[in-house]
Amino acid sequence: MQHMPTKEEIERDYHAGYTRVMRFAEQAHRQGWHLTERQLVREITHRERAAQIREKSSLPIVGPDVQSAAWHHGQADALRTILREQREKE
């Protein structure tokens, strides 16, 4: 039987995913890097797909780099924030 995460675990994972992307974006911005709109949309799609797979899977997914659906949703939302900010600057 799969472990059902608590609300606190979901919020923690979501925040961890969001923070990781925003921290990376800040570092990239300081170095003058940026992703194109197309790259951001592609990454958002990948993160949402990974979250969907994680949510719908009836098999346990284990391993050292396996993240929760909430973590992937957090990353996707951070990427959406970056995309929105880039569009506002243009």
C-alpha positions in Angstrom: 0.0 0.0 0.0 1.3 3.4 -1.0 2.1 6.0 1.6 -0.5 8.8 1.6 1.3 12.1 2.3 -0.1 14.4 5.0 -1.1 18.0 4.2 2.1 19.2 5.9 4.2 17.0 3.7 2.4 18.1 0.6 2.9 21.8 1.5 6.6 21.2 2.4 7.3 19.4 -0.9 5.4 22.0 -2.9 7.4 24.8 -1.3 10.7 22.9 -1.7 10.0 22.5 -5.5 9.0 26.1 -5.9 12.0 27.5 -3.9 14.5 25.3 -5.8 13.4 26.7 -9.2 13.2 30.3 -8.0 16.7 30.0 -6.5 18.1 28.6 -9.7 16.3 31.3 -11.7 17.9 34.0 -9.5 21.4 32.5 -10.0 20.8 32.3 -13.8 19.6 35.9 -13.9 22.6 37.1 -12.1 24.8 35.5 -14.7 22.8 36.9 -17.5 21.1 33.7 -18.6 17.4 33.3 -19.3 15.1 30.7 -20.8 13.0 31.5 -23.9 9.3 31.4 -23.6 9.2 28.1 -25.5 11.7 26.5 -23.1 9.7 27.6 -20.1 6.5 26.3 -21.5 8.2 23.0 -22.3 9.6 22.7 -18.8 6.2 23.5 -17.3 4.6 20.7 -19.4 7.3 18.3 -18.2 6.8 19.1 -14.6 3.0 18.8 -14.8 3.3 15.5 -16.6 5.7 14.1 -14.0 3.2 15.2 -11.3 0.4 13.5 -13.1 2.3 10.3 -13.5 3.2 10.4 -9.8 -0.5 11.0 -8.8 -2.0 8.3 -11.0 0.5 5.6 -10.5 -0.7 2.6 -8.5 2.8 1.2 -8.3 5.2 2.5 -5.7 7.9 4.7 -7.3 11.1 4.6 -5.3 14.6 5.7 -5.7 17.1 8.4 -4.6 15.8 11.1 -7.0 12.1 10.4 -6.8 10.0 13.5 -5.9 6.4 13.9 -5.0 3.6 15.2 -7.2 3.5 18.3 -5.0 7.2 19.0 -5.6 6.6 18.9 -9.3 3.6 21.1 -9.0 5.7 23.6 -7.1 8.3 23.6 -9.8 5.7 24.1 -12.5 4.1 27.0 -10.6 7.6 28.6 -10.1 8.2 28.3 -13.9 4.8 29.9 -14.5 5.8 32.8 -12.3 9.1 33.2 -14.2 7.2 33.1 -17.5 4.7 35.7 -16.3 7.5 38.0 -15.1 9.4 37.7 -18.4 6.2 38.6 -20.4 5.6 41.6 -18.2 9.1 42.9 -18.8 8.6 42.7 -22.6 
